């Protein structure tokens, strides 16, 4: 069962990364480098694996859901910071 979940997470990350890859073919607005794809893969894979770990180890369903929502919120905040510099930190390259 563990391998099926891991394969599902990896395939989901690969499919999500296909979206900007396809967008690069049809639009000049999407301009990702190899580094962008690497960072995105690390963020998505790390979040997926952490959510899987939470889902397996935390006993109460309410805590599982709350922790996974928290992890997704952190992912979205980091993604927004890297994309547009939401908070203006040096982390975003500004």
Number of C-alpha atoms within 10 A of each C-alpha: 6 9 8 9 13 15 12 13 19 17 13 15 19 14 12 14 16 13 10 16 16 11 14 14 10 10 10 8 8 13 12 12 9 8 9 13 15 12 13 17 17 13 16 22 19 16 18 22 15 15 20 17 13 17 17 11 10 13 10 9 10 9 13 19 15 11 17 19 13 13 18 16 12 13 16 13 15 17 18 14 18 21 12 12 17 13 13 12 11 10 11 16 11 9
